[in-house]
Amino acid sequence: MPAAPVRPPSVTDALLVLEGLLLGGGQRTARRNAWTAVLEDRRRARDRHEAEHVLEAVSAGASQAT
């Protein structure tokens, strides 16, 4: 029975191994928490931007109606 081919590690796998070697558990957790906060800030900024467009559209529609 031939052995299954071994896939080379991906860049993500290599970075995770390197992260594990260089950073302690607490630092890794802090880094992930910081990244989660960045993603959440981006989501809130996107929501604000969409809300601005909606308010501008409603405002333009109201001013044309008067």
C-alpha positions in Angstrom: 0.0 0.0 0.0 1.6 3.3 -1.1 2.0 6.0 1.5 -0.2 9.0 1.2 1.6 12.0 -0.2 2.8 14.5 2.5 1.8 18.0 1.8 4.3 20.7 2.5 3.3 23.1 5.4 1.5 26.2 4.3 2.7 29.7 5.2 0.0 29.9 7.8 1.1 26.7 9.4 4.7 27.9 9.4 3.7 31.3 11.0 1.7 29.6 13.7 4.6 27.4 14.6 6.9 30.4 14.6 4.4 32.3 16.7 4.2 29.5 19.2 8.0 29.3 19.5 8.6 33.1 19.9 5.6 34.2 21.9 4.4 32.9 25.3 0.8 31.9 25.7 -0.1 35.2 27.3 1.4 37.2 24.5 -0.3 35.1 21.9 -3.6 35.6 23.5 -3.0 39.4 23.8 -2.1 39.5 20.1 -5.2 37.6 19.1 -7.4 39.8 21.3 -5.8 42.9 19.7 -6.5 41.6 16.2 -10.1 40.8 17.2 -10.4 44.4 18.4 -9.0 45.7 15.1 -11.5 43.6 13.1 -14.4 44.9 15.3 -13.2 48.5 14.8 -13.2 48.0 11.1 -16.7 46.5 11.3 -18.0 49.5 13.3 -16.4 51.9 10.9 -18.1 50.1 7.9 -21.4 50.3 9.7 -21.0 54.0 10.4 -20.1 54.6 6.8 -23.2 52.7 5.6 -25.4 54.7 8.1 -24.0 58.0 6.8 -25.0 57.0 3.3 -28.5 56.0 4.4 -28.9 59.3 6.3 -27.7 61.3 3.4 -30.1 59.5 1.1 -33.0 60.1 3.5 -32.0 63.7 3.9 -31.8 64.3 0.1 -35.2 62.6 -0.4 -36.8 64.8 2.4 -35.4 68.0 1.0 -36.7 67.2 -2.5 -40.1 66.5 -1.1 -40.5 70.0 0.4 
